[in-house]
């Protein structure tokens, strides 16, 4: 088994959520090697957070990370949007 680079889309609860604070909480989770986090505009002031995580290619790990991301204060939803072998 090798490593994969997984992309997660993290949606805030509202436009009032401080995404910088959400980024800091995600870094504290220890979900793997977070390579990049970037904020992207969606519409009407709402932004999403794109999180790239380098991790082991293990069964069930993507779902576990999604659950941990959903548990972060200020996060409404998180989903895996892509995985690439590295």
C-alpha positions in Angstrom: 0.0 0.0 0.0 1.2 3.5 -0.8 0.0 7.0 -0.1 -2.9 8.9 -1.5 -3.7 12.6 -1.8 -7.3 13.1 -0.8 -9.4 16.2 -1.5 -12.1 17.2 0.9 -14.8 19.9 0.5 -15.7 21.5 3.8 -18.9 23.6 4.0 -19.4 26.1 6.8 -22.7 26.4 8.7 -23.2 30.0 7.5 -21.5 33.0 5.9 -20.7 34.2 9.4 -18.3 31.3 10.2 -14.7 32.4 10.4 -13.0 29.9 8.0 -9.5 30.9 9.4 -10.6 29.5 12.8 -12.0 26.4 11.1 -8.6 25.9 9.3 -6.8 26.1 12.7 -9.2 23.5 14.2 -8.6 21.2 11.3 -4.8 21.4 11.7 -5.3 20.4 15.4 -7.2 17.2 14.4 -4.1 15.3 13.3 -6.0 13.7 10.3 -2.8 13.2 8.3 -0.4 15.4 6.5 -2.5 18.5 5.5 -0.7 19.7 2.4 -3.0 22.6 1.5 -6.1 24.4 2.6 -7.7 27.1 0.5 -10.9 29.1 0.6 -13.1 29.2 -2.5 -16.1 31.5 -3.2 -19.3 29.7 -3.9 -22.0 32.4 -4.0 -23.5 35.3 -2.2 -20.6 35.6 0.3 -20.5 31.9 1.1 -17.2 30.2 0.9 -16.0 26.6 1.1 -12.8 25.2 2.3 -10.8 22.8 0.2 -8.5 20.6 2.2 -5.8 18.4 0.6 -4.5 15.6 2.9 -1.7 13.2 2.2 -2.4 9.9 3.9 -1.9 6.1 3.8 -4.1 4.2 1.4 -6.1 2.3 4.0 -9.7 1.1 3.9 -12.2 3.2 5.8 -9.8 6.1 6.4 -11.6 8.5 4.0 -14.9 8.0 5.9 -13.1 8.5 9.2 -11.6 11.8 8.1 -14.9 13.0 6.7 -16.5 12.3 10.1 -13.8 14.2 12.0 -14.1 17.2 9.6 -17.9 17.2 10.1 -17.3 17.3 13.9 -15.3 20.6 13.7 -17.1 23.6 15.2 -18.6 25.7 12.5 -18.7 23.0 9.8 -22.0 21.9 8.3 -20.8 19.2 6.0 -17.6 17.6 4.6 -17.2 15.2 1.8 -14.4 13.6 -0.1 -14.3 14.9 -3.7 -11.2 13.1 -5.1 -8.4 10.7 -4.4 -5.1 10.4 -6.3 -2.3 7.8 -5.8 1.1 9.4 -5.1 
